[in-house]
Amino acid sequence: MKTMEDIFNGKAKDFYFIGERLQQIREELIEKDPTEDKRQSPFSRKAMAERLGVDYQTITNIERGPLSFNTIKLLLYYYSLGYNPIWVMSPDNEFIPKMNVGANLVYQDDVQQHYKELESSIVTALTTFKNQI
């Protein structure tokens, strides 16, 4: 385990493992994707670049290791798919689960839809209540 001093004094190359892990996740997603032609996978570099609003070369650069704002965007996107950002960012991740426990329930479409419906019902009930007083 690295000390905090090691981390604070680290050079950019000491953190290239983050990009390598992000690439590993993307390649794992491609492998799991049922798309026959993997070049057409929604997890191809091209598709990921379009999804994040960056160019193809940016995804390549992120996976090579240099950290940037786009690295964080990609990390958060993978988090929304259930991947553990601590697994990606921790230098020693051997005992850290790759996937989040609970698979980020708030990002699941059905949970979001139920929340929106509940929110709408509450707003309607409050409006009705205000009109009655």
C-alpha positions as CSV (number, residue, x, y, z in Angstrom):
1,M,0.0,0.0,0.0
2,K,1.3,3.4,-0.9
3,T,1.5,6.1,1.7
4,M,-0.3,9.4,1.4
5,E,3.1,11.0,0.9
6,D,3.9,8.7,-2.0
7,I,0.6,9.6,-3.6
8,F,1.1,13.3,-3.1
9,N,4.6,13.2,-4.5
10,G,3.7,10.9,-7.4
11,K,4.3,11.8,-11.0
12,A,1.7,11.6,-13.7
13,K,3.1,8.2,-14.9
14,D,2.5,6.8,-11.4
15,F,-1.3,7.1,-12.1
16,Y,-1.4,5.7,-15.6
17,F,-2.9,2.5,-14.1
18,I,-6.2,4.4,-13.8
19,G,-6.4,4.8,-17.6
20,E,-5.4,1.1,-18.0
21,R,-8.2,0.1,-15.7
22,L,-10.7,2.2,-17.6
23,Q,-9.7,0.5,-20.8
24,Q,-10.0,-2.8,-19.1
25,I,-13.6,-2.0,-18.1
26,R,-14.5,-0.8,-21.6
27,E,-13.0,-4.0,-23.2
28,E,-14.9,-6.1,-20.6
29,L,-18.2,-4.3,-21.6
30,I,-17.5,-5.0,-25.3
31,E,-16.9,-8.6,-24.5
32,K,-20.2,-8.9,-22.7
33,D,-22.1,-7.0,-25.3
34,P,-24.2,-9.3,-27.5
35,T,-23.5,-7.2,-30.6
36,E,-22.1,-9.6,-33.2
37,D,-19.7,-7.1,-34.8
38,K,-17.8,-5.7,-31.8
39,R,-16.8,-2.6,-33.8
40,Q,-20.5,-1.6,-33.6
41,S,-20.7,-2.1,-29.8
42,P,-22.0,0.8,-27.8
43,F,-18.8,0.5,-25.9
44,S,-16.4,0.9,-28.8
45,R,-14.1,3.9,-28.5
46,K,-16.1,5.7,-31.2
47,A,-19.4,5.1,-29.5
48,M,-18.0,6.0,-26.1
49,A,-16.6,9.2,-27.5
50,E,-20.0,10.2,-28.9
51,R,-21.7,9.3,-25.7
52,L,-19.4,11.5,-23.6
53,G,-19.3,14.3,-26.2
54,V,-15.5,14.0,-26.8
55,D,-13.5,12.9,-29.9
56,Y,-12.2,9.4,-30.5
57,Q,-8.6,10.5,-29.7
58,T,-9.7,11.7,-26.2
59,I,-10.8,8.2,-25.3
60,T,-7.5,6.8,-26.5
61,N,-5.6,9.4,-24.5
62,I,-7.6,8.6,-21.3
63,E,-6.9,4.9,-21.7
64,R,-3.2,5.7,-22.1
65,G,-3.2,7.2,-18.6
66,P,-3.0,11.0,-18.4
67,L,-5.6,12.3,-16.1
68,S,-8.1,14.9,-17.2
69,F,-11.6,16.1,-16.7
70,N,-12.6,13.6,-19.4
71,T,-11.1,10.8,-17.2
72,I,-13.6,11.8,-14.5
73,K,-16.5,11.8,-17.0
74,L,-15.6,8.3,-18.1
75,L,-15.1,7.1,-14.5
76,L,-18.5,8.4,-13.6
77,Y,-20.1,6.8,-16.6
78,Y,-18.7,3.4,-15.6
79,Y,-19.9,4.1,-12.1
80,S,-23.4,4.5,-13.5
81,L,-23.0,1.0,-15.0
82,G,-22.1,-0.5,-11.6
83,Y,-18.3,-0.3,-11.6
84,N,-16.6,0.7,-8.4
85,P,-14.5,3.9,-8.9
86,I,-12.4,3.0,-5.8
87,W,-11.3,-0.1,-7.6
88,V,-10.2,2.0,-10.6
89,M,-8.4,4.7,-8.6
90,S,-6.8,2.7,-5.8
91,P,-3.2,1.7,-6.5
92,D,-3.6,-1.5,-4.5
93,N,-7.0,-2.8,-5.4
94,E,-6.6,-6.5,-4.9
95,F,-9.2,-6.7,-2.1
96,I,-11.5,-4.0,-3.5
97,P,-14.6,-5.3,-5.5
98,K,-14.6,-4.3,-9.1
99,M,-18.4,-3.9,-9.1
100,N,-20.4,-1.9,-6.7
101,V,-22.5,-3.8,-4.2
102,G,-26.1,-2.9,-5.1
103,A,-25.2,-1.9,-8.7
104,N,-26.0,1.7,-8.2
105,L,-29.8,1.5,-7.8
106,V,-30.3,5.2,-8.5
107,Y,-29.0,4.8,-12.0
108,Q,-31.4,2.0,-13.0
109,D,-34.0,3.2,-15.4
110,D,-37.0,1.7,-13.6
111,V,-35.9,3.2,-10.3
112,Q,-35.6,6.6,-11.9
113,Q,-39.0,6.3,-13.5
114,H,-40.6,5.3,-10.2
115,Y,-39.0,8.3,-8.5
116,K,-40.3,10.7,-11.2
117,E,-43.8,9.2,-10.8
118,L,-43.6,9.5,-7.1
119,E,-42.3,13.1,-7.3
120,S,-45.2,14.0,-9.7
121,S,-47.7,12.4,-7.4
122,I,-46.4,14.4,-4.4
123,V,-46.4,17.7,-6.4
124,T,-50.0,17.0,-7.5
125,A,-51.0,16.2,-3.9
126,L,-49.4,19.3,-2.5
127,T,-51.1,21.5,-5.2
128,T,-54.5,19.9,-4.4
129,F,-53.9,20.5,-0.7
130,K,-52.9,24.1,-1.2
131,N,-56.0,24.7,-3.3
132,Q,-58.2,23.3,-0.5
133,I,-56.9,25.6,2.2
